[in-house]
Amino acid sequence: MKFTSSKPSAPKTPKIATVIGKGTEVNGDIKFIGGLHVDGKVHGNINADEDENTALTVSELGKVEGDIRVPNVILNGEVEGNVYASQRVELAPKANVHGTVYYRFLEMAMGAVVNGQLIRSEEDRIRMLGYDGKGEKKPGAPASTAAASAPPISIKSQEPLAGPPKGIKPVSPIKPEGS
């Protein structure tokens, strides 16, 4: 009798083909295959081909200001944008994401922060409405994403409630018999 594990196996870590070092800033979109390691700053989107062994690593020194579309993502730095991973996302203790994370498998360490949503997808490929992989809109895609990028609404109360509203008497606690 043969037993199989239902846990996903960790993808083979690809050889790091490209390093964006500490003190380096890249302005513009990046497209790669294989392994990309970021210790510097990227001001733009990071895209990769749908090879299940392709991975992006953002170290605790790294920062990405833009969306990430890579099958496997390992984060220990900061991301200001959405993360679309068709396979696996690993959020290390110093990961700080300001955006929505789409993933198939997720590993999150204590201390990792996501200011946004975590959305699990059962599909091998994460579908992104209005995105064709080349940075162009698909036909039929929404004309504007202004509603999606609108700032959250904050509601503040004028004064705190000090008791029940006027006209409503507080209910006295029920006393047990014999007291």
GUMI-117134 format. One record per residue: x, y, z of N, C-alpha, C, O in turn; residue number from 1. Coordinates in Angstrom, 1 decimal, always signed. Example, Ala and Ser with C-alpha at 12.3 -4.5 7.8 and 13.67 -1.06 7.14 Angstrom:
2
REC     n.xx     n.yy     n.zz    ca.xx    ca.yy    ca.zz     c.xx     c.yy     c.zz     o.xx     o.yy     o.zz   num
REC    +13.2     -5.7     +7.8    +12.3     -4.5     +7.8    +13.2     -3.3     +7.8    +14.2     -3.3     +8.5     1
REC    +12.8     -2.2     +7.1    +13.7     -1.1     +7.1    +12.9     +0.0     +7.9    +13.4     +1.1     +8.0     2
//
This chain:
179
REC     n.xx     n.yy     n.zz    ca.xx    ca.yy    ca.zz     c.xx     c.yy     c.zz     o.xx     o.yy     o.zz   num
REC     +0.8     -1.2     +0.0     +0.0     +0.0     +0.0     +0.9     +1.2     +0.0     +1.9     +1.3     +0.7     1
REC     +0.5     +2.2     -0.8     +1.3     +3.4     -1.0     +0.6     +4.6     -0.4     -0.6     +4.8     -0.7     2
REC     +1.2     +5.4     +0.5     +0.6     +6.6     +1.0     +1.1     +7.8     +0.3     +2.3     +7.9     +0.0     3
REC     +0.2     +8.7     +0.1     +0.6    +10.0     -0.5     +0.2    +11.1     +0.4     -0.8    +11.0     +1.2     4
REC     +1.0    +12.2     +0.4     +0.7    +13.3     +1.3     -0.1    +14.3     +0.5     +0.0    +14.5     -0.7     5
REC     -1.1    +14.9     +1.2     -1.9    +15.9     +0.5     -1.3    +17.3     +0.6     -1.8    +18.3     +0.0     6
REC     -0.2    +17.5     +1.3     +0.5    +18.7     +1.4     +1.2    +19.0     +0.1     +1.8    +18.1     -0.5     7
REC     +1.2    +20.3     -0.4     +1.9    +20.6     -1.6     +3.4    +20.5     -1.3     +3.9    +21.0     -0.2     8
REC     +4.2    +20.0     -2.3     +5.6    +20.0     -2.1     +6.2    +21.4     -2.5     +5.7    +22.0     -3.4     9
REC     +7.2    +21.8     -1.8     +7.8    +23.1     -2.1     +8.4    +23.0     -3.4     +9.1    +22.0     -3.8    10
REC     +8.3    +24.1     -4.2     +8.8    +24.1     -5.6    +10.4    +24.1     -5.5    +11.0    +24.6     -4.5    11
REC    +11.0    +23.5     -6.5    +12.4    +23.6     -6.6    +12.8    +25.1     -6.7    +12.3    +25.8     -7.5    12
REC    +13.7    +25.5     -5.8    +14.2    +26.9     -5.9    +15.0    +27.1     -7.1    +16.1    +26.4     -7.2    13
REC    +14.7    +28.0     -8.0    +15.5    +28.2     -9.2    +16.8    +28.9     -8.8    +16.9    +29.6     -7.8    14
REC    +17.8    +28.7     -9.7    +19.0    +29.4     -9.5    +18.7    +30.9     -9.7    +18.0    +31.3    -10.6    15
REC    +19.3    +31.7     -8.8    +19.0    +33.2     -8.9    +19.8    +33.7    -10.2    +21.1    +33.6    -10.2    16
REC    +19.1    +34.1    -11.2    +19.7    +34.6    -12.4    +20.0    +36.1    -12.3    +20.9    +36.6    -13.0    17
REC    +19.2    +36.8    -11.5    +19.3    +38.3    -11.5    +19.2    +38.8    -10.1    +18.3    +38.3     -9.3    18
REC    +20.0    +39.7     -9.7    +20.0    +40.3     -8.4    +19.9    +41.8     -8.5    +20.7    +42.4     -9.3    19
REC    +18.9    +42.4     -7.8    +18.9    +43.9     -7.7    +19.4    +44.2     -6.4    +18.7    +44.0     -5.4    20
REC    +20.6    +44.7     -6.3    +21.3    +44.8     -5.0    +20.9    +46.0     -4.2    +20.2    +46.9     -4.7    21
REC    +21.3    +46.0     -3.0    +21.1    +47.1     -2.0    +21.6    +48.4     -2.6    +22.7    +48.4     -3.1    22
REC    +20.8    +49.4     -2.5    +21.2    +50.7     -3.0    +20.9    +50.9     -4.5    +21.1    +52.0     -5.0    23
REC    +20.3    +49.9     -5.2    +19.9    +50.0     -6.6    +18.5    +50.3     -6.7    +17.7    +49.6     -6.0    24
REC    +18.1    +51.2     -7.5    +16.7    +51.5     -7.8    +16.4    +51.3     -9.3    +17.1    +51.7    -10.1    25
REC    +15.3    +50.5     -9.5    +14.9    +50.3    -10.9    +13.5    +51.0    -11.1    +12.6    +50.8    -10.4    26
REC    +13.5    +51.9    -12.1    +12.2    +52.6    -12.5    +11.7    +52.0    -13.8    +12.3    +52.1    -14.8    27
REC    +10.6    +51.2    -13.7    +10.0    +50.6    -14.9     +9.7    +49.2    -14.6    +10.0    +48.6    -13.5    28
REC     +8.9    +48.5    -15.5     +8.5    +47.2    -15.3     +9.6    +46.2    -15.6    +10.5    +46.5    -16.4    29
REC     +9.6    +45.0    -14.9    +10.6    +44.0    -15.1     +9.8    +42.7    -15.5     +8.8    +42.4    -14.9    30
REC    +10.4    +42.0    -16.5     +9.9    +40.7    -16.9    +11.1    +39.8    -16.9    +12.1    +40.1    -17.4    31
REC    +10.9    +38.6    -16.2    +12.0    +37.7    -16.1    +11.5    +36.2    -16.1    +10.3    +36.0    -16.0    32
REC    +12.5    +35.3    -16.2    +12.2    +33.9    -16.0    +13.4    +33.3    -15.2    +14.5    +33.8    -15.3    33
REC    +13.1    +32.3    -14.4    +14.1    +31.8    -13.5    +13.9    +32.4    -12.1    +12.9    +32.3    -11.5    34
REC    +15.0    +32.9    -11.6    +15.0    +33.5    -10.2    +15.4    +34.9    -10.2    +16.4    +35.3    -10.8    35
REC    +14.7    +35.7     -9.5    +15.0    +37.2     -9.3    +15.0    +37.4     -7.8    +14.1    +37.1     -7.1    36
REC    +16.1    +38.1     -7.3    +16.3    +38.4     -5.9    +16.4    +39.9     -5.8    +17.2    +40.6     -6.5    37
REC    +15.6    +40.5     -5.0    +15.5    +42.0     -4.8    +16.0    +42.4     -3.4    +15.3    +42.1     -2.4    38
REC    +17.1    +43.1     -3.4    +17.6    +43.8     -2.2    +17.4    +45.3     -2.2    +17.5    +46.0     -1.2    39
REC    +17.2    +45.8     -3.4    +17.0    +47.2     -3.7    +15.5    +47.6     -3.8    +14.7    +47.0     -3.2    40
REC    +15.3    +48.7     -4.6    +13.9    +49.1     -4.8    +13.5    +49.0     -6.3    +14.3    +49.3     -7.2    41
REC    +12.3    +48.6     -6.5    +11.7    +48.5     -7.8    +10.4    +49.4     -7.8     +9.5    +49.2     -7.1    42
REC    +10.4    +50.4     -8.7     +9.3    +51.3     -8.9     +8.7    +50.8    -10.2     +8.9    +51.4    -11.3    43
REC     +7.8    +49.8    -10.2     +7.2    +49.3    -11.4     +6.7    +47.9    -11.1     +6.9    +47.3    -10.0    44
REC     +6.0    +47.3    -12.1     +5.5    +45.9    -11.9     +6.6    +44.9    -12.2     +7.5    +45.1    -13.0    45
REC     +6.4    +43.7    -11.6     +7.3    +42.6    -11.8     +6.5    +41.5    -12.3     +5.6    +41.0    -11.7    46
REC     +6.8    +41.0    -13.5     +6.1    +39.9    -14.2     +7.1    +38.8    -14.6     +8.2    +39.0    -14.9    47
REC     +6.5    +37.6    -14.6     +7.3    +36.4    -15.0     +6.4    +35.5    -15.8     +5.2    +35.5    -15.7    48
REC     +7.1    +34.7    -16.7     +6.4    +33.7    -17.5     +5.8    +32.7    -16.5     +6.3    +32.5    -15.4    49
REC     +4.8    +32.0    -17.0     +4.1    +31.0    -16.2     +4.9    +29.7    -16.1     +4.3    +28.6    -16.4    50
REC     +6.1    +29.7    -15.7     +6.9    +28.5    -15.4     +6.8    +28.2    -13.9     +7.2    +29.1    -13.2    51
REC     +6.3    +27.1    -13.5     +6.1    +26.8    -12.1     +7.3    +26.9    -11.2     +7.2    +26.9    -10.0    52
REC     +8.5    +26.9    -11.8     +9.7    +27.0    -11.1    +10.3    +28.4    -11.0    +11.3    +28.7    -10.3    53
REC     +9.6    +29.4    -11.6    +10.1    +30.8    -11.6     +9.7    +31.3    -10.2     +8.6    +31.2     -9.8    54
REC    +10.6    +32.1     -9.6    +10.4    +32.6     -8.3    +11.0    +34.0     -8.1    +12.0    +34.3     -8.7    55
REC    +10.3    +34.8     -7.3    +10.8    +36.1     -6.9    +11.0    +36.1     -5.4    +10.2    +35.6     -4.7    56
REC    +12.2    +36.6     -5.0    +12.5    +36.8     -3.6    +12.7    +38.3     -3.3    +13.6    +38.9     -4.0    57
REC    +12.0    +38.8     -2.4    +12.2    +40.2     -1.9    +12.7    +40.1     -0.5    +12.0    +39.7     +0.4    58
REC    +14.0    +40.5     -0.3    +14.6    +40.4     +1.0    +14.1    +41.5     +2.0    +13.3    +42.3     +1.5    59
REC    +14.5    +41.4     +3.2    +14.1    +42.4     +4.2    +14.6    +43.8     +3.8    +14.1    +44.8     +4.3    60
REC    +15.6    +43.9     +2.9    +16.1    +45.2     +2.4    +15.4    +45.7     +1.2    +15.5    +46.8     +0.8    61
REC    +14.6    +44.8     +0.6    +14.0    +45.1     -0.7    +12.6    +45.7     -0.5    +11.9    +45.6     +0.5    62
REC    +12.2    +46.5     -1.6    +10.9    +47.1     -1.6    +10.4    +47.2     -3.1    +11.2    +47.5     -4.0    63
REC     +9.2    +46.8     -3.3     +8.5    +46.9     -4.6     +7.3    +47.8     -4.6     +6.4    +47.6     -3.7    64
REC     +7.3    +48.8     -5.4     +6.1    +49.7     -5.6     +5.5    +49.4     -6.9     +5.8    +50.0     -7.9    65
REC     +4.6    +48.4     -6.9     +3.9    +47.9     -8.1     +3.4    +46.6     -7.9     +3.6    +46.0     -6.8    66
REC     +2.7    +46.0     -8.9     +2.1    +44.7     -8.8     +3.1    +43.6     -9.1     +4.0    +43.9     -9.9    67
REC     +2.9    +42.5     -8.5     +3.8    +41.3     -8.8     +3.0    +40.2     -9.4     +1.9    +39.9     -8.8    68
REC     +3.4    +39.7    -10.5     +2.7    +38.6    -11.2     +3.8    +37.5    -11.4     +4.4    +37.4    -12.5    69
REC     +4.0    +36.6    -10.4     +5.0    +35.6    -10.5     +4.5    +34.3     -9.9     +3.8    +34.4     -8.9    70
REC     +4.8    +33.1    -10.5     +4.2    +31.9     -9.9     +4.5    +31.7     -8.4     +3.7    +31.3     -7.7    71
REC     +5.8    +31.9     -8.0     +6.2    +31.6     -6.7     +6.9    +32.9     -6.1     +7.8    +33.5     -6.7    72
REC     +6.4    +33.4     -5.0     +6.8    +34.6     -4.4     +7.3    +34.4     -2.9     +6.5    +33.8     -2.1    73
REC     +8.5    +34.8     -2.6     +9.0    +34.7     -1.2     +9.2    +36.2     -0.8    +10.1    +36.9     -1.3    74
REC     +8.5    +36.6     +0.2     +8.6    +38.0     +0.7     +9.1    +38.1     +2.1     +8.6    +37.4     +3.0    75
REC    +10.1    +39.0     +2.3    +10.5    +39.4     +3.6    +10.7    +40.9     +3.7    +11.3    +41.4     +4.6    76
REC    +10.3    +41.6     +2.6    +10.5    +43.0     +2.5     +9.1    +43.6     +2.3     +8.1    +43.1     +2.8    77
REC     +9.1    +44.8     +1.7     +7.9    +45.6     +1.6     +7.3    +45.6     +0.1     +8.1    +45.7     -0.8    78
REC     +6.0    +45.4     +0.0     +5.4    +45.5     -1.3     +4.2    +46.4     -1.2     +3.3    +46.3     -0.4    79
REC     +4.2    +47.5     -2.1     +3.0    +48.4     -2.2     +2.4    +48.1     -3.5     +2.7    +48.7     -4.5    80
REC     +1.4    +47.1     -3.5     +0.8    +46.7     -4.7     +0.2    +45.3     -4.5     +0.4    +44.7     -3.4    81
REC     -0.5    +44.8     -5.5     -1.1    +43.5     -5.4     -0.1    +42.4     -5.8     +0.8    +42.6     -6.6    82
REC     -0.2    +41.2     -5.2     +0.6    +40.1     -5.5     -0.3    +39.0     -6.1     -1.2    +38.5     -5.5    83
REC     +0.1    +38.5     -7.3     -0.6    +37.5     -8.0     +0.3    +36.3     -8.2     +1.2    +36.4     -9.0    84
REC     +0.1    +35.3     -7.4     +1.0    +34.1     -7.4     +0.2    +32.9     -7.8     -0.7    +32.5     -7.1    85
REC     +0.4    +32.3     -9.0     -0.4    +31.2     -9.4     +0.0    +29.9     -8.7     -0.7    +28.9     -8.8    86
REC     +1.1    +29.9     -7.9     +1.5    +28.7     -7.1     +1.6    +29.1     -5.7     +0.6    +28.9     -4.9    87
REC     +2.7    +29.6     -5.2     +3.0    +29.6     -3.8     +3.4    +31.0     -3.4     +4.2    +31.7     -4.1    88
REC     +2.9    +31.5     -2.2     +3.4    +32.7     -1.6     +3.9    +32.4     -0.2     +3.2    +31.7     +0.6    89
REC     +5.2    +32.8     +0.1     +5.7    +32.6     +1.4     +5.9    +34.0     +2.0     +6.7    +34.8     +1.4    90
REC     +5.3    +34.3     +3.1     +5.5    +35.6     +3.8     +6.3    +35.4     +5.1     +5.9    +34.8     +6.0    91
REC     +7.6    +35.8     +5.0     +8.5    +35.7     +6.1     +8.2    +36.7     +7.2     +7.3    +37.6     +7.0    92
REC     +8.8    +36.6     +8.4     +8.5    +37.5     +9.5     +8.5    +39.0     +9.3     +7.8    +39.7     +9.9    93
REC     +9.3    +39.5     +8.4     +9.4    +40.9     +8.1     +8.7    +41.4     +6.9     +8.8    +42.5     +6.4    94
REC     +7.9    +40.5     +6.3     +7.1    +40.8     +5.1     +6.0    +41.9     +5.5     +5.4    +41.8     +6.5    95
REC     +5.8    +42.8     +4.6     +4.9    +43.9     +4.8     +4.2    +44.2     +3.4     +4.8    +44.8     +2.6    96
REC     +3.0    +43.8     +3.2     +2.3    +43.9     +2.0     +1.1    +44.9     +2.1     +0.3    +44.7     +3.0    97
REC     +1.1    +45.9     +1.3     +0.0    +46.9     +1.2     -0.8    +46.6     -0.1     -0.5    +47.3     -1.1    98
REC     -1.7    +45.6     -0.1     -2.4    +45.2     -1.2     -3.0    +43.9     -1.1     -2.8    +43.2     +0.0    99
REC     -3.6    +43.4     -2.1     -4.3    +42.1     -2.1     -3.3    +41.0     -2.5     -2.6    +41.2     -3.5   100
REC     -3.3    +39.8     -1.8     -2.5    +38.7     -2.2     -3.3    +37.6     -2.7     -4.2    +37.0     -2.0   101
REC     -3.1    +37.2     -4.0     -3.8    +36.1     -4.6     -2.8    +34.9     -4.7     -1.7    +35.1     -5.1   102
REC     -3.2    +33.8     -4.2     -2.3    +32.7     -4.1     -3.0    +31.3     -4.2     -4.2    +31.3     -4.2   103
REC     -2.2    +30.3     -4.5     -2.8    +28.9     -4.5     -2.4    +28.2     -3.2     -3.2    +27.6     -2.6   104
REC     -1.1    +28.4     -2.8     -0.7    +27.9     -1.5     +0.0    +29.1     -0.7     +0.7    +29.9     -1.3   105
REC     -0.3    +29.1     +0.6     +0.2    +30.2     +1.4     +1.0    +29.7     +2.6     +0.5    +28.8     +3.3   106
REC     +2.1    +30.3     +2.9     +2.8    +30.1     +4.1     +3.1    +31.4     +4.7     +3.7    +32.3     +4.1   107
REC     +2.7    +31.7     +6.0     +2.8    +33.0     +6.6     +3.4    +32.8     +8.0     +2.9    +32.1     +8.8   108
REC     +4.5    +33.5     +8.2     +5.2    +33.4     +9.5     +4.7    +34.5    +10.4     +4.1    +35.5    +10.0   109
REC     +4.8    +34.2    +11.7     +4.4    +35.2    +12.7     +5.2    +36.5    +12.5     +6.4    +36.4    +12.4   110
REC     +4.5    +37.6    +12.5     +5.2    +38.9    +12.3     +4.9    +39.5    +10.9     +5.1    +40.7    +10.7   111
REC     +4.6    +38.6     +9.9     +4.3    +39.1     +8.6     +3.0    +39.9     +8.6     +2.1    +39.6     +9.4   112
REC     +2.9    +41.0     +7.8     +1.8    +41.9     +7.8     +1.2    +42.0     +6.4     +1.9    +42.2     +5.4   113
REC     -0.1    +41.8     +6.3     -0.8    +42.1     +5.0     -1.9    +43.1     +5.3     -2.9    +42.8     +6.0   114
REC     -1.8    +44.3     +4.7     -2.8    +45.3     +4.8     -3.6    +45.2     +3.5     -3.4    +46.0     +2.6   115
REC     -4.5    +44.3     +3.5     -5.3    +44.0     +2.3     -6.0    +42.7     +2.4     -6.2    +42.2     +3.6   116
REC     -6.3    +42.1     +1.4     -7.0    +40.8     +1.4     -6.1    +39.6     +1.0     -5.1    +39.8     +0.3   117
REC     -6.4    +38.5     +1.6     -5.8    +37.2     +1.1     -6.8    +36.4     +0.4     -7.9    +36.1     +1.0   118
REC     -6.6    +36.1     -0.9     -7.6    +35.5     -1.7     -7.0    +34.2     -2.3     -6.0    +34.3     -3.0   119
REC     -7.5    +33.0     -1.9     -7.0    +31.8     -2.4     -7.7    +31.4     -3.7     -8.9    +31.6     -3.9   120
REC     -6.9    +30.8     -4.6     -7.4    +30.4     -5.9     -7.0    +28.9     -6.1     -5.9    +28.5     -5.8   121
REC     -8.0    +28.2     -6.5     -7.7    +26.7     -6.7     -7.2    +26.5     -8.1     -6.6    +25.4     -8.4   122
REC     -7.2    +27.5     -9.0     -6.8    +27.4    -10.3     -5.3    +27.4    -10.4     -4.6    +28.1     -9.5   123
REC     -4.7    +26.8    -11.4     -3.2    +26.9    -11.6     -2.8    +28.3    -12.0     -1.7    +28.7    -11.7   124
REC     -3.7    +29.0    -12.7     -3.4    +30.3    -13.2     -4.4    +31.3    -12.6     -5.6    +31.1    -12.7   125
REC     -3.9    +32.3    -12.0     -4.7    +33.3    -11.4     -5.3    +34.2    -12.5     -4.5    +34.7    -13.3   126
REC     -6.6    +34.3    -12.6     -7.2    +35.2    -13.7     -7.3    +36.6    -13.2     -7.6    +36.9    -12.0   127
REC     -6.9    +37.5    -14.0     -6.9    +38.9    -13.7     -7.7    +39.6    -14.8     -7.3    +39.8    -15.9   128
REC     -8.9    +40.1    -14.4     -9.7    +40.8    -15.3     -9.0    +42.0    -15.9     -8.5    +42.8    -15.2   129
REC     -9.1    +42.1    -17.2     -8.5    +43.3    -17.8     -7.0    +43.2    -18.0     -6.4    +44.3    -18.4   130
REC     -6.4    +42.1    -17.8     -4.9    +42.0    -17.9     -4.6    +40.9    -18.9     -5.0    +39.8    -18.7   131
REC     -3.8    +41.2    -19.9     -3.5    +40.2    -20.9     -2.0    +39.7    -20.8     -1.6    +39.0    -21.7   132
REC     -1.3    +40.1    -19.7     +0.1    +39.7    -19.6     +1.1    +40.6    -20.2     +2.3    +40.4    -20.0   133
REC     +0.6    +41.5    -21.1     +1.5    +42.4    -21.8     +1.3    +43.8    -21.3     +1.8    +44.8    -21.9   134
REC     +0.6    +44.0    -20.2     +0.3    +45.4    -19.7     -0.8    +46.1    -20.5     -0.9    +47.3    -20.3   135
REC     -1.5    +45.4    -21.3     -2.6    +46.0    -22.1     -3.9    +45.5    -21.6     -4.0    +44.3    -21.1   136
REC     -5.0    +46.3    -21.8     -6.3    +45.9    -21.4     -6.9    +44.9    -22.4     -6.6    +45.0    -23.6   137
REC     -7.6    +43.9    -21.9     -8.4    +43.0    -22.8     -9.6    +43.7    -23.2    -10.2    +44.5    -22.5   138
REC    -10.2    +43.3    -24.4    -11.5    +43.8    -24.8    -12.5    +43.4    -23.8    -12.5    +42.3    -23.3   139
REC    -13.4    +44.3    -23.5    -14.5    +44.0    -22.5    -14.1    +44.3    -21.1    -14.9    +44.1    -20.2   140
REC    -12.8    +44.7    -20.8    -12.4    +45.0    -19.5    -13.0    +46.3    -19.0    -13.3    +47.1    -19.9   141
REC    -13.2    +46.5    -17.7    -13.7    +47.7    -17.3    -12.9    +48.9    -17.7    -11.7    +48.8    -17.8   142
REC    -13.5    +50.0    -18.1    -12.9    +51.2    -18.6    -12.0    +51.9    -17.5    -11.0    +52.5    -17.9   143
REC    -12.5    +51.8    -16.3    -11.7    +52.5    -15.2    -11.7    +51.7    -14.0    -12.6    +50.9    -13.7   144
REC    -10.6    +51.8    -13.3    -10.4    +51.1    -12.0    -10.4    +52.1    -10.9     -9.9    +51.8     -9.8   145
REC    -11.0    +53.3    -11.1    -11.0    +54.3    -10.1    -11.7    +53.9     -8.9    -11.2    +54.2     -7.8   146
REC    -12.7    +53.1     -9.0    -13.4    +52.6     -7.7    -12.5    +51.7     -7.0    -12.6    +51.7     -5.7   147
REC    -11.8    +50.8     -7.6    -10.9    +49.9     -6.9     -9.7    +50.6     -6.3     -9.2    +50.1     -5.3   148
REC     -9.3    +51.8     -6.8     -8.2    +52.4     -6.2     -8.6    +53.6     -5.3     -7.7    +54.4     -4.8   149
REC     -9.9    +53.8     -5.1    -10.4    +54.9     -4.2     -9.9    +54.7     -2.8     -9.9    +53.5     -2.3   150
REC     -9.6    +55.7     -2.1     -9.2    +55.6     -0.7    -10.4    +55.1     +0.1    -11.5    +55.4     -0.2   151
REC    -10.1    +54.4     +1.2    -11.1    +53.9     +2.1    -11.9    +55.1     +2.8    -11.3    +56.1     +3.0   152
REC    -13.1    +54.9     +3.1    -13.9    +55.9     +3.7    -13.7    +55.8     +5.2    -13.8    +54.7     +5.8   153
REC    -13.5    +56.9     +5.9    -13.3    +56.9     +7.3    -14.5    +57.6     +8.0    -14.8    +58.7     +7.6   154
REC    -15.1    +57.0     +8.9    -16.3    +57.6     +9.6    -15.9    +57.8    +11.1    -15.5    +56.8    +11.7   155
REC    -16.0    +59.0    +11.5    -15.7    +59.3    +12.9    -17.0    +59.8    +13.6    -17.8    +60.5    +13.0   156
REC    -17.2    +59.3    +14.8    -18.4    +59.7    +15.6    -18.1    +61.1    +16.2    -17.0    +61.4    +16.6   157
REC    -19.1    +61.9    +16.3    -19.0    +63.3    +16.9    -18.7    +63.2    +18.3    -17.9    +63.9    +18.9   158
REC    -19.5    +62.3    +19.0    -19.3    +62.2    +20.5    -19.6    +60.7    +20.8    -20.5    +60.1    +20.3   159
REC    -18.9    +60.2    +21.8    -19.1    +58.8    +22.2    -20.4    +58.7    +22.9    -20.9    +59.6    +23.5   160
REC    -21.0    +57.5    +22.8    -22.2    +57.2    +23.4    -22.0    +57.0    +24.9    -21.1    +56.2    +25.3   161
REC    -22.7    +57.7    +25.8    -22.5    +57.7    +27.2    -23.5    +56.8    +27.9    -23.4    +56.5    +29.1   162
REC    -24.5    +56.3    +27.2    -25.5    +55.5    +27.8    -26.6    +55.2    +26.7    -26.3    +55.4    +25.5   163
REC    -27.7    +54.6    +27.1    -28.7    +54.3    +26.1    -29.3    +55.5    +25.5    -29.3    +56.6    +26.1   164
REC    -29.8    +55.4    +24.3    -30.4    +56.6    +23.6    -31.6    +57.1    +24.4    -32.2    +56.4    +25.2   165
REC    -31.9    +58.4    +24.2    -33.0    +59.0    +24.9    -34.3    +58.2    +24.7    -34.6    +57.8    +23.6   166
REC    -35.1    +58.1    +25.7    -36.4    +57.5    +25.6    -36.4    +56.0    +25.8    -37.4    +55.3    +25.9   167
REC    -35.2    +55.4    +26.0    -35.1    +54.0    +26.3    -34.5    +53.8    +27.7    -33.5    +54.3    +28.0   168
REC    -35.3    +53.1    +28.5    -34.8    +52.8    +29.9    -33.9    +51.6    +29.9    -34.2    +50.6    +29.3   169
REC    -32.9    +51.7    +30.7    -32.0    +50.5    +30.8    -32.7    +49.4    +31.5    -33.5    +49.6    +32.4   170
REC    -32.4    +48.2    +31.1    -33.1    +47.0    +31.7    -32.3    +46.6    +32.9    -31.0    +46.5    +32.9   171
REC    -33.0    +46.4    +34.0    -32.3    +46.0    +35.2    -32.0    +44.5    +35.2    -32.7    +43.8    +34.6   172
REC    -30.9    +44.1    +35.8    -30.5    +42.7    +35.8    -31.6    +41.9    +36.5    -32.2    +42.3    +37.4   173
REC    -31.7    +40.6    +36.0    -32.6    +39.7    +36.6    -32.0    +39.2    +37.9    -30.9    +38.7    +37.9   174
REC    -32.8    +39.3    +39.0    -32.3    +38.8    +40.3    -32.8    +37.4    +40.5    -34.0    +37.1    +40.3   175
REC    -31.9    +36.5    +40.9    -32.3    +35.2    +41.2    -33.3    +35.2    +42.4    -33.2    +36.0    +43.3   176
REC    -34.2    +34.2    +42.5    -35.1    +34.1    +43.6    -34.4    +33.8    +44.9    -33.4    +33.1    +44.9   177
REC    -34.9    +34.5    +45.9    -34.3    +34.3    +47.2    -33.2    +35.2    +47.5    -32.4    +34.9    +48.5   178
REC    -32.9    +36.2    +46.8    -31.8    +37.1    +47.1    -32.3    +38.4    +47.5    -31.5    +39.3    +47.9   179
//
